[in-house]
Amino acid sequence: MGTKTANDDFPIGQALRLLRTGLEITQTNAGKRGGADFRTISHWETGRKMPSLRLLMKYLKSLGLDLHDLQTAIDQLINAPGRLVGRLDKIEQRLGKLERWRLETAAGSMSQEGDGPCKAGTSKKTSTAS
């Protein structure tokens, strides 16, 4: 299923990346402006770490931005139609894999039983006369 990051529920890091790339600034240059290492900026943007409010404000100010700009970027990410479509695509892919696995498992079960074709998950019942 993957590792859950801070960005899954509250996309501050994704919003920081959106703002930085919108300004066409590299992580290295953004870090130099904001007094942080490029690795730190990367960690913020990927959700591995989150900046303190003090550092966040300093970083935003160094880019000529404020909390309103950050909130606007977060709103755009949350409400983006592609976000939902992307999640639906992932779900469809997982369901497709599950269905293929189920069919492969069923085909393997049928060939091992040797009693002829039978639906996976069902068992042959013999009727007994009373």
N, C-alpha and C positions, 0 to 999 in steps of 0.2 A: 503494500500500500504506500510505502514511502514515509519519509520522516516529516513530521509536521513542524513548520517553522512559525515564527511570529507573523510572517507575511500571509499565512493562510487565513487568519481571522481578522487581522488589522494591518493592512498593507502599507505601513509607514515606509518600509524599505523600498517597496516597489514605487511608491510616490516620490521618494527621494531620487531614485534612478530616473524616473520620468522627468522630473524637474531638471536634473543635471544634464541629461542627454538632450533635453529641449533647448538648453543653453549652449549645447555643443562643447561641453567642458569634460575633459577626461577625469577619471578618478584621481589621478596623480595631481592634476592642477587644482581640482576641487579640494583635495586634502591640503595642499599647500596654502590655499586661500583660507581654509577653515581651521588650520592648525592641527590637522590629523593626517595620519599616514594613509596611503592609498588602500592598504589592506583593511584598515579600520572602516573606510568608506565602503569597501566591498562587503564587509561583514554587516554593516548597517543595511545596505541595499538588498542583501540576500536573506536578511532576517536572522542571521546567526547571533548577532548582538544588536542591541538597541542603544542609541545614545541617551545620555541623561538630558533632561530638559535644557539645562544650561548649555551643553555641547550642541544640542539640536538648534537652539536659538542662534548660537555663534556661527554654526555652519550655514544655516539659512541666510543670516545677515551677510556672511562673506560672499554668498552667491547673489546678493541683492534681492533676497526673497524674505517672506515672513510666514507666520503660522497660517494666515489666510490662504496663501499660495499653496501651502502643504495640504490644507483641508480641501481645497478645490481639486488638487491632484488626486487625493484619496477618493473623493466623490466620483471623479471621472473613472477611476479604476473600478470602484464598486458597482457603478451603474453601466459600465461598458457592456454592450450586447455581446461582444466577443468573449468576454469572461465566462458567461453562461454557456455559450456555444462551445467553447473550449472544454468546459467541464462535461458537457453532454457528450462530446466526441470521445473523451476518455472513458466515460461510462459505457458507451456503445462498444468501444474496443475491448474493454474488460468483459462485457457480456458476450461478445463474439468469441473471445478466447475460452470463456467458460462453456459456451455451447459446443465449440469444437472439442474441448476436453471431454465433455459429457458424451458426445457422439463416439469419440475414440474409445472411451471407457466401455460404452455399451457394445461397440463392435467387438472389442476384446473379450467381453463377458460372453457374448453369443458364440464366438468361435471356441471358447474353452468349454462351454456347456455341452456342445455336440448334440443337443436335442432339437436342433433346427432354430429358425428365427423366432425370437420372442422379444418384446419390448423391454428396454432397460428399466430396472426398478420394479418389474413385475415378476411374479413367480408363477409357474404353472401349477394349477390346482387340479387335483384329481378328484372326481366326484365319486363318492361311495354311495352305493344304493343301500337303503335301509330295509 
